[in-house]
Amino acid sequence: MRPLRDNALSIAFGAIFVLALAGQSLAGWFENNEQLQQHGMPPEGFGAFITSSEFIVDVAENWQSEFLQFFLFIAATI
């Protein structure tokens, strides 16, 4: 039980990260399939979507902006 208590904050933030990434992947998948259907194309599977470059670029852009804001906040508080 001690390792869980000693690492509780890391575990909590790791869980939040995983949940946020899962939410972003589901929302992006639904949006992507909606756009494909609007253009008369068949929907894409979830596995194909999360391994696509479109998903990876979206994740990188999202987290890049978050890290930039976080680092600016740290620099401003110093």
Backbone torsions as a table, in degrees:
resi	resn	phi	psi	omega
1	MET	NA	-27.5	-178.1
2	ARG	-62.8	-42.7	178.3
3	PRO	-60.5	-35.7	177.4
4	LEU	-64.1	-44.0	179.6
5	ARG	-68.1	-40.0	-178.5
6	ASP	-69.1	-25.9	-177.1
7	ASN	-115.6	20.2	-174.5
8	ALA	-60.9	-40.4	-179.3
9	LEU	-66.3	-42.9	177.7
10	SER	-64.3	-40.8	178.6
11	ILE	-64.9	-42.7	-179.5
12	ALA	-63.8	-46.1	179.0
13	PHE	-68.1	-34.3	175.4
14	GLY	-64.1	-41.0	178.2
15	ALA	-65.4	-41.5	177.9
16	ILE	-62.3	-41.4	178.3
17	PHE	-61.1	-47.5	-179.2
18	VAL	-63.5	-42.7	179.2
19	LEU	-64.8	-39.7	178.3
20	ALA	-65.7	-41.5	178.7
21	LEU	-66.7	-38.9	177.7
22	ALA	-64.9	-42.9	177.8
23	GLY	-62.8	-41.8	179.2
24	GLN	-65.6	-38.7	-179.4
25	SER	-68.0	-40.8	178.8
26	LEU	-66.8	-44.8	179.5
27	ALA	-63.3	-42.0	178.3
28	GLY	-65.5	-37.8	179.1
29	TRP	-65.2	-45.5	178.0
30	PHE	-62.0	-43.7	179.9
31	GLU	-64.6	-42.3	-179.9
32	ASN	-62.7	-45.3	179.7
33	ASN	-66.2	-34.0	176.2
34	GLU	-64.3	-42.5	178.2
35	GLN	-66.5	-38.5	178.0
36	LEU	-63.5	-42.4	179.9
37	GLN	-66.2	-35.2	177.7
38	GLN	-64.0	-27.9	179.3
39	HIS	-96.3	9.5	176.8
40	GLY	75.2	22.0	179.8
41	MET	-103.8	156.3	179.2
42	PRO	-72.1	151.6	179.0
43	PRO	-66.4	155.9	-178.4
44	GLU	-100.5	144.2	177.5
45	GLY	-69.8	158.1	-178.2
46	PHE	-63.2	-43.5	179.8
47	GLY	-61.7	-40.2	178.4
48	ALA	-66.7	-36.0	-178.9
49	PHE	-69.0	-46.5	-175.8
50	ILE	-72.2	-14.2	175.0
51	THR	-99.3	3.2	-179.7
52	SER	-81.5	157.2	178.8
53	SER	-67.9	-28.8	179.3
54	GLU	-61.3	-44.6	179.3
55	PHE	-66.4	-43.8	-178.1
56	ILE	-63.5	-40.5	178.1
57	VAL	-65.5	-42.5	178.8
58	ASP	-61.6	-42.7	178.7
59	VAL	-64.8	-45.1	-179.4
60	ALA	-62.3	-42.2	179.2
61	GLU	-65.5	-41.5	-179.3
62	ASN	-64.2	-50.0	-177.2
63	TRP	-72.3	-29.5	177.0
64	GLN	-62.5	-45.0	-179.5
65	SER	-67.3	-36.7	179.0
66	GLU	-66.3	-43.9	179.2
67	PHE	-66.3	-37.2	177.7
68	LEU	-62.0	-45.9	177.9
69	GLN	-62.2	-40.9	-179.5
70	PHE	-64.1	-45.5	179.8
71	PHE	-67.0	-36.5	175.7
72	LEU	-65.4	-38.4	177.6
73	PHE	-63.5	-42.8	178.0
74	ILE	-63.2	-45.8	180.0
75	ALA	-62.3	-37.9	-179.4
76	ALA	-69.3	-34.2	-179.7
77	THR	-77.8	-21.9	178.9
78	ILE	-75.8	NA	NA
